[in-house]
Amino acid sequence: MGFKNTVVIATGGTGGHVFPSLGLADYLSEDYQIEIFTDERGIKYLENNQSFNVNKITSSGIFSKNIFYFIIGFFKVFLSFIFSLKLLIKIKPKLIIGMGGYSSFAVCMSGYILKIPIITYENNLIIGRANKFLLPITKKILVSNLSIEGIKEKYKSKILLTGYLLREKILKIKRENSTIEDKNLSILIIGGSQSAKVFGEQIPEVIKKCHQEGIDFNLFQQCLENQKNNLKNIYEKLNISFKLFCYTKDLSEYYKKCDLAITRCGASSIAELLNLKIPFIAIPLPSSMDNHQLKNAQFFNEKGCCFLLEQKYILEKLSDILKNVHKDRNKLNNLKQKMQYHSDKDSLQRAKKIVEDIIHG
């Protein structure tokens, strides 16, 4: 095997940052030596990986209004900067790809000091704060959608469209094609890598309400460990089919079987559902940074690809949506039809071409 140029992928620690990073790292690893930089949260997604090296760095937000937390955050970012600087000098990468998140910020700034080319990737429809700060120094910003907001006019020439970067294994999932007309709908309930405590608290009440009206569903529900027993008791009393699970890196088996998903609105979760043509009810996390989850959900709701429901209306309105799709299955087929116009199957190929152009251009 000949010499491979090294590419650093710097990512925040949430699933929404790590999963696109994994997809890109796997795709590039055939032709490049890949080094991933992430924080302690991101490490758990990258365990048992054989394809590339993983480096853990300290991470912290620095946007707190509390002066004490701001100082601590700034100190942690400074330590990350020094650590990244030393490691980048050692591994001599040809390119750094910042995938968003605070831990990517220090790595990219270190690379800039060392005159290493930097590109960034943003999968949300509002640019994240770390990526926004990096706009002056990044050569290009790869985006999932040209409708992205928050980029000043003077930096718009740096925008390149790739689409959502998805793991190839997700794109290869074969969904079961059983008819949904005459069976109980199978619903996947997922809360993202942060999980969704409120889903475990409120959705069972909605399922109870539907059951009382003679409507039952097959459930695959993500929950917190301390919610499992309570949910198990509720669903067993209703005598409905269910499977409970805590957060998992691989939803493939559930994606194959579900007719509908109830989900948070991180870009990675939405992208996977869109590409697999799984209709979904989008319930944005109200506290998401710059309310980016609401923006993600609104965009695809306006395109007719999903239902949109604010968290505060779960108990009030979710049962109506579920009863409507139970009664009229064409509502789900209509969502699938609109999803046919969305595909990210070439996104990794586009990203790789940009990487090659910068390294070899």
N, C-alpha and C positions, 0 to 999 in steps of 0.2 A: 504494500500500500504506500502510495506516495505521500508527500507532505501535505497536510491540510491546513489551510488558513483557519485561525481561531476567530469565532464570533461569540461575543458576550450578549446574553439575553438577561436584562435586569427587570425583575418583576415584583410588584407588590404581593402581599401574602394572602389575598382573598382568592376564592375559586375563580371569580370573574377576571382576575389578572393572570392567575397561574395556568388555567386551562388553555387560553389562546397561546400562552408561552410554550406550553407542552406541545401543542399542535405544531407550532412553528419550529421548535427545537427538533422534534422527530423528523420533520420534513427536510430540515437543513442538514441533519447529522450525517447523511450519506456523503455529503461533499465538504462539510466543514467540521472542525473540532468545536464543539459547543460547550460553553461554560455558562451555567445559570447562577445568577446572584438573586437571592431572595431573603426574606426575614424568617423568624422562627415559625410564623404561621404558615408560610408557604412550604416549609420543609416537609410537612406532613403529607402534602400531595405528591412529593417527589421521592418518597422512600422506595427502596428496592428498584430504583432506576439503574439501568445498565448502559444507557446510550450516551450519557454526558455527565460532566462533573457538576456538582451543586455546591455553592458557597453560601454560607449563612452570614448575613450582616445584621447589625442592629438597625431597628427602624422605629420611627415615631413621627406622629403628626406635629407640625409646628404652627398650626393655625388656631390654637386655643386662645381664648380671650383672657384666661387665667394666666397671670404673669409667671407663676411658679411652674405650671405645666409647659408654658412656652419656653422657659429657660431650659428645663429638662429635655424637652423635645429638640431644641436647638443643639444641645450638647450631644445628644445621641446621634443626630444627623452629622455633626462634626466628626464624631468617632467613626461613623460609617464611611465618611469621606476619606479619612486617613487610611482606614483598612482597605477600602476599594483602591485607593491610589497605589498602595504597596502591592496589592495583588495584580492590578492591571500592568504595572511595571514588570512583574514577573512573567505573566502569561502573554503579553504583547499581542492583544487582539487587533484584527484589521478593522473591526466594526463593533459598535455597541448599539443594541436595540433596546430602547426603554419602553416597557410595556405598560407604564403607569403605576401608580402607588408610590408611597413615600420612599420605600427602599430603592426604587429605581432612580430617584432624584440624585442621591449622593453618588451613585455609580456613574451616572451620565455626567455630572459635574466634574468628577475625577477624570473621566475620559477627555473632557473638553480641555482641562489643564494639560493633559498629555498629548493633545492634538490628535486624538483618535476620532474618526468620523462617527457621528451619532445620528440615528434615526429613531423616531418614536412611533408608537401605535396607540390609537384611541378607538375603543369599540363602542363607547357610549355616544349619545347624540348631543351631549354637552361635554366639552373637553374637561378632563380632570385637572385638578390643581397642579399636580406635579408636572404633567405634560404641558400645562399652560406656562409654567415658569421656565420650561425648557425650550419653548418656541424660538427664542433668539439664537440658540446654539445648535438646534437640530437642523440637519441638512434637509430632511423630508419628514412630514408627519403622515403616516399611513392611517387611513380612516376606514371604518366599516360602512359609512354612509356619507354622502356629500351634503346631507342636510344638517351636518354637525354645526353646533352653535358655540360661540365663545372664542373664536379665533379672529384676531384683528385683521383688518384688510391687508396690512403690510406683510402678513405671514401667509396669506392664502395661496400664494404661488408655491408654497412648500407642500401643499396638500396633494396626496396621491390616493386614489381609491383602490383598496384591495377587496373590500367586503369583510365579513366576520371571519376571523381565523379560527377554524374548528379543527379538532382532532380528526384525522382520517378515519379512525375507528367509528366515530359518530356518523360520518357520512356513509359508511358501509352498512349500517344497521338495516336489516330487512324487516319491515313491519308486517305484522299479521294482517291479512286482508279479509278477515271474517266480516260478514255483514253486520251492521249495527242496528238494523231495523227492528229485530224482534228479540233483543236480549237486553239484560241490564247493562247500562253503560259502565265501562271501567274507567275510573278517575284516578289520575296520579296527582298527589298533593305534595309539592316541593317548596322549600323555603330558602333555597340557595345555601351557600357555604356558611352563612351566618345562622342558618336555620330560621324558623319562623314560629316563635313561641305562641304567638296569637293564633296561628292556624290550629295548633293543638288544643287551644282553649275554646275557640268559637266555631270552627267547622263542624265538630261533633253535634253541636246544637242544631246546625242547619241540616245535617244528615238525619237527625231525629225528626225534625219537622217534615222532611220529605217522606220519611218512613211512615209517619202517622197519616199521610195522604196516599199511602199505598205505593210509594215510589222508592225503590232500593237501588243501590249502586254497588259495584265491586270496587273496593278501595285499596290503593297502594299509597300509604301515607308516611311521609318523613316526619319525625317528631324528635323532641329531646328525650334523652334517656329517662328522665324523671316523669315524663308524660305517658310512657308506654303502658303501665299497669292500668291507669285510669281509662285510657283510650280502649284498651283491650276489653275491659269490663263493659264499657258503653256499647261497643260494637257487638260483643257476644250476646248481650241482652236483646239487641235488635235482630240478632240472628242473620247478619249479613256477611258477605264474603269480604275479608280484609287481610292486609299484610302491613305490618308496621316495620319501619326501619329508621335507624339514625342516619346521620349524614354519610353518604357514600360517594366515592369519586366516579363510580361507574353506574349510570342509570340505564344502561343498555337493555337489561331484561324488562324493566318497567316501560321503557319507551316502546318496546315491541308490542306490548299488550294493551296499552291504554287508548281510549277513544277521546279523552279530554284531559287536560291538565289544569290545575289551579296552581299558580306560580307567582313568586316575586318577579321583579322585572329587571334583574341584572342583564346586561347585554349578552353574556354567554348563554344563560338559560334560555332567553328568548330566541337567540340564534339557533340553538339546537332544536327547539320545538318547531321553528319556522322551516328549517331545512328537512326535517322529518315529516312535515305536514301534519303535525299534531295540533288540533284546535286547543286554545287555552283561554283561561280567564286570568287576566293580568291584575294582580293586586300589589301596587307599588309599595315599597317600604317608605313610610312618610318621612323618616329621618335620613334618607339617603342624601349624600353630599350634593349640594346644589339642586336637590330634588331631581336628580338625573333619571331615577327609575320611572318617575311619572312621565318625563319627556320620552323615554324609550317606549313606554306603553301607549302613550297618546299617538305617537307616530304610526304604529302598526294598527291601532284601533281605527284610526282615520282611513287606513288602507283596507279596512274590512278583514283583517287577519286575526283579530282576537276580540274578546269582550274586555271591557275595562271597568274595574270596580275599586273604589277607594276603600281602604281598610276600615274606616269608620262605619261603612255600610254593610259589612259582612253579614251581621245578624239580620239586618233589615232586608237586604236585596239579593243575597247569594242564592237563597232557596228559589226565588222567582226565575233566575237564570237557569238553574239546574232543572227545574220543572219544565221550563220552556224547551230546553234541548232534549229532555226525555220525551216530551210529547211530539216534537217536530224535529226529527233527526236531520232533516235537510238543512237546518241551521248550522250544524257541524260541517256538512258537506259544502255549504257555501263558504265557510271559513277556509276549508281545504282548497277550494277552487281559487280563492284569492292568493293563497300561499304558493300556488303553482308558479307565480310570477317572480318568486324570490328564490335565489340559489346562490350559495357561497362555495360551490364545488371547485372553483378555480382560484379561490382567494390565496391559498398557500403558494400556488404557482406564481401568482402575481407578486406576492411578497418576496419570493425567492429571486425573481427577475430583478427587482429593485436592489436587493442585497448584492447580487452579482454585478450590477451596473456600478454601484458605488465602490465595491472592492476592486473590480477589474477595469473600471471605466477610466 
